[in-house]
Amino acid sequence: MLAMREQADLRSYNTLGITEQAERLIEIGSDRELLAALATAQAGGWPVTILGGGSNVVVSGPLGGLVIAMRSRGRRVVQRTADRVVIEGEAGENWHDLVNWSLDLGLFGLENLSLIPGTLGAAPVQNIGAYGVELQEVFHSLDALDRDTGQILRFECADCRFAYRDSIFKQRPGRYVILRVRLVLQRHGRVRVDYAPLDSAWADTGLRRADARVVAALVCRIRRSKLPDPAVLGNAGSFFKNPLVSPAQLEALQASYPGIPHYAQPDGRYKVAAGWLIDQAGWKGWREGPVGVHAMQALVLVNHGGARGEDILSLARRIGEDVAQRFGVTLEMEPQRLG
């Protein structure tokens, strides 16, 4: 029998620490429990919201129907060869704990993605990335429930339609529930340290031999120096995507801002640093009542206590409008809006 809570406080279910209520909430730990929860919702005619770690959402109102919190656990090695290892984890596994486990196994591939908040099941939705590495580069496959058909499907990398902070699971919200994810990691890898400021931190170590654990420690140190701990100061991590611009747009921006950080993309466009744009517009460290922009990282919007979801979204809109007016660049928010 599943334990269902009514009028559940969602503050501890989202890293922004926004207090809203779920009409009903169930925590599930297995495929069987998920199917039972969905059947209960269908019988009651309730809409369903799936929550992972709540690290990439803005709850902007009460959630009606049924909220299902994914709390399935388990991780394992499913394949080994001389060069690579395929690991598998349940959707509710904590992402950073999984990264540390892979390092304990002596594997390469996840070190640059250390300390990203959230769960393993949520990672493919956003195609999480940091310091020059994206999830799709280590992705093997996943199992997901298709709520339209009731079938459990296997998704290979091409099926996921990964793009920058995007996937089929984000494009079709609510249709698929990710159950477990498999990643392919290297036994004898090379570290990726060519992404600022990680490159200078690595150079300072003086190391020549690849060491994934050292890279992970450096990433954690850099992230902690710039990003607030959600347990201390509510936030959803990077709030805006780095915008992609054409070569002509970049040239126009460089004419006025020669130092604008930019990174060439395979499709010929350039990724421009959203945090730099927001900082140049004067928003870094800004605060009004319970909401603000983090003093160390302009990409992070924070809840100083008592903020509502609409307060966060209103601030995001104002920042986006200002950046568009100043630079002619459109910012797109990363988190999903709920409520």
N, C-alpha and C positions, 0 to 999 in steps of 0.2 A: 504494500500500500504506500503510495507516494505521499510524502508530507507536503501539504500545500499551505502556504501562509497567505493570509488576506491582508490588504492594505499594508504591504511590506515597504519599509523605508529603503530606498535605493541608494542612500548615501554611501554605504560601504560597497556598492556594486558598480561604482563609476569613479575613476581616479580624479576627476574634477571635484569630487566631494559634494555634488549637488544633491540637495534633499528634495526628492520627489517620491511619490508613492506608486507602487505597482498594485493594481487591483488584486492580482493573484500572482504568486511566485512559487516555483518549484526548482529545487536544485537536483540535477540528475547526474548519475555516476556511471551509466552504461547505455548501450544501444537500446536494450530492453526498456529501461526507464524512460528514455527519450520517446520511444514509440508509444509507451503508455501515456506519457504526458500529452503528446500530440493528439492521441485518441480522446483523451479527456477534454481537451480544448475543442476538438471537432464536435464532440457530443454536446458541449455547452454552447457551441456557436461563438466561441471566443477568438479574437485575433491573437496571434502569437508573436512575441518578440524574443529572439535568441540573444543571449548575452554571454560573452566570454569573460575576459578580465575587466571589461569596461574602461579600457585605457584609450579607446579611440572613438568615444561617443560623447555627445552633448545631450543630456536629458533635459528637454525644454518644456516638460509638462508631465502630468501623471500618465502612466502607461496602463491603458485599459486591457481587458482580456487576461492573457496569461504570459508572464515572463518566465522563460526557461533559462536558468543559469547552468552553463556547461561546466561540470565539475568532475568529469571522467579523468582517471589517472592511469598511468602505466607507460613504460618505455622499454624498448628492447632492441637488440641487434637482430636483423632479419636476414642479412646477407653479408658474406665476407669474401673478398678476393685478395690477391697479393697487393693490390694498390688501393682498393677502396672498401668502404663499409657502408651499408645501408642501415639506417636506424629508423625506428618507427615509434611514434608516441601518440597517446590519446589526446583528444582535442582540449581537454581541460588542464593539460600539463602546463606549468609555468614556463614561459619561454626562457628566461635567464637560467633557471635551474637546469633546463635541457642543455643549454649551451655549456654550462659548467660540467655536466655529465659527459658531454662529448669530449671536453678537454681532458677529463679524468681517463677517458679511453685512449688518449693520445692522438685524437683525430683533428684534422685541419678542415676549415671551411666556415665555421660559425663564429670565430673569434671576433671579427669586426662587428658582429651583430649582438655583442654582449650588452647586457643591462637594458635592453629594450623592454618596456613593460608590456604585459599582456600574456595571452595564452598561445600555445602552439596552434590551436584550431583557428585562431584569428589571424595568424601570420600570413597565410596565403591570400586572405581577403584583400589585404592592403598591399601585398607584395612588399613586405617590410624591407627597409634598406638603411644602411648607415656606412659611412667611411668607405665608399666606393664599392660596396657589395650589396646585392639584392638577393632576396630569398630564392628567386627563380634560378639563380646560378647553382644552388645546391639542392634544388627540388627534385624529387624522384617521382612521387605520385601521392594521391590521397584517396580516401574513401569518403563519400558524402551521401546523405539521404536526399533524394529528390522528392520534395514534398508534393509535387504535382502528380507523380506516378506511384509513390510509395516504394520505389526501388532504391537499393544501395548501389551506387555507381562508383567505378574507379576512374579517376581523372589523372591522365598523364600530363606532362608539362604543357604540351601544345593545347590540350583541352581547356586549360585554365585561362588562356588568353591574357597572360601576364603583360603588364605595361607598367610605366612608372606610377607607383602607388595605386595600381588598379588590377582588376582581375574579373573573370566572369561572375565571381561570387559577389563582387561589389556592383557589377552591372545589373545583376538580377537579384536584388536584395530580397531575402525571405524565402527564395525557392529552394536553395540547397543548405543543408546543415552539415558542416564538416565534422566527421567522426574521428578520423585519425589521419596522421600525415607521416610520410616517409621522406627522408632526406638522404642524399648520397654524399658522403664525406671522404676525404683522402687520408690515407695512412702515412704518406710521405709527401706532404704538400709544400707549398711555398706561401709565405705570408704576403698579404696585400697591404702595403704601407705607403702607397703613393698618393694618398688623399689627405690634403691639409686638414687639420693640423697634425694628423697622425704621423706623417712622414718625418717631421722635425722631432717629434717625441721618440720615434724609433731611432733616428740618427743619434740622439743623445744617449741611447743605451750602449752604443758602440758594438752591438752584436752583429755578427755576420751570418750566423746559422739561423735558419728558420725556427721560430719558437712561438707557437700559437698561444701558449699561456701568457707569455710576456705581452703579446699584442692585445690579448683580451684585457690584461691588467691596465695597459695604457689606455685602451678605449674606455674602460670603466672610470679611470681617473679623469679623463677629459670630459666625459659625460657628467660626472658628479660635479666638476668645476663649473659647468655651464647650465645644467638642468636641475631643477628642484626635485626633491623626493616627494612624490605624490602623497605619501603618508604624512608629510610635514606641511606642504603647500599644494593644495589641489591644482592639478593641471592634466592636460591630455597629451603631453609631449609636444612635438612640432605641430602647430595648428594649421599651417599653410604649406602647400606644396611649393617646391621651387619651380617657378614658371618656366615654360619652354618658349623661346623666342627664335625668330628667323635670323639668318645672318644680317639682313638689312636692319632689322630691329636692334640687334646687338650693336651694329656699327653706329646707329643713331644714338643709342644710349652711351656708347664709349666717347662720342664727341663731346658730351657734357660731363660724363663721369668716367674718366680713363681707368680708374681703379676698380671698376665694378667686377666682382668675382663672377666667372662664367666657366662652364665646362662643356666641351664639345660632345655631341650625342651621335650615335650611329646613323641617325636619319638626316644628319646635316644641320639640325637645329642646335641651339645652345641652351643649357640649363643655367638660369641666373639665380643667385642666392637670394631667396625671399627675405631671410633675416637681415641681410645687408640693406635691402630696399626699405624695410620697416624701420631699421635703425637710422638710416639717412633721413627718413621722414620725421624723425624725432619722437617715435613712440616707445623706444626702449626705456624701461623703468617707469613708464607712465602708470598712474593709478587714479581711479575714481571710485570711492566707496569700496565695495567688496571685490571689484574686478581690477585687473591690471595686466601689464606686460612685464615679464620677468626682467630684472635689472641686468642679468648676465647673458640672456639669450632672447633676442627680440621675436623669435619664432614662437615663443611659449606664452600663452595667455594663462593667467592664474586666478584662482579663487582664494582671496584672502580670508574668506569666511562669510557664509551667508549669501553668496551669490546664487542667483537662479540661472537656469539655462538661457533664458532670453537676455539676461545681462551679458553673458559671454558672447552670444550671437550678435548682439547689438554692437559690442566693442569690435568684433571681427568685421562687421559691415563697415564701420567707420574707418577702420584701418585700410580695408580693401579699397574703399572709395578714395581715400587720400593717396594711396600708392598709385592708383589708376590715374588720378589727376596729375600727379607729379611726374610719373615716369611713363605713362601710357601702357602699363603692364597690368594684366588682370591676375589677381591672386585667387586661388581656389583652396577652400578649407579642406583639410584631411579628414577630420572626424565626421562620423555619421550623426545626423540629428535624429533624436528619438523623442516622441511625444508631440 
